[in-house]
Amino acid sequence: MNTPWNHHGRFLFSALIVLATAAVFAATVASAATQSGAATVKTHSSSLGKILVDANGRTLYLFAKDKPKMSNCSGACAAYWPPVLTRGKPIARAGAKASLLGTTRRSNGSMQVTYAGHPLYRFALDMQAGQTKGEGLDDFGGEWDAVTPSGKHAEKS
């Protein structure tokens, strides 16, 4: 028998599974970043033009709701949009500008990489290098955009 409760119960259960999976993924990414030392930021050509990526080629994003050098993404937001964390001074490679790299301390004490003052993030659904599935999404109260080497948000052409 398919009652409304069964339908909603299955939906809630599915939503919890998705959130739990995203949280585990984000914790794994964050843990890997902090254990490996200094984060690396470089550039890569994409359908959006030249954008910033991490050492593994995964797209880096900025969040329009952030303030300069201050993240406004934590909890569930950080599960979907894992912050780029570092131990030590971040490293610029292949077209990224060392003069634009910096860090900001998150509320949990970890150090998040910034570029031109923007805290940087990955998108949990970008599973492979070069994917830009997070581009232009409006999540958690603000728009998410890939970052260009000049520190601006990328725009779809």
Secondary structure, 3 states (H helix, E strand, C coil): CCCHHHHHHHHHHHHHHHHHHHHHHHHHHHHHHHHCCCCEEEEEEECCEEEEEECCCCECEEECCCECCECCCCCHHHHHCCECECCCCCEECCCCCHHHEEEEECCCCCEEEEECCEECECCCCCCCCCCCCCCCCEECCEEEEEECCCCCECCCC
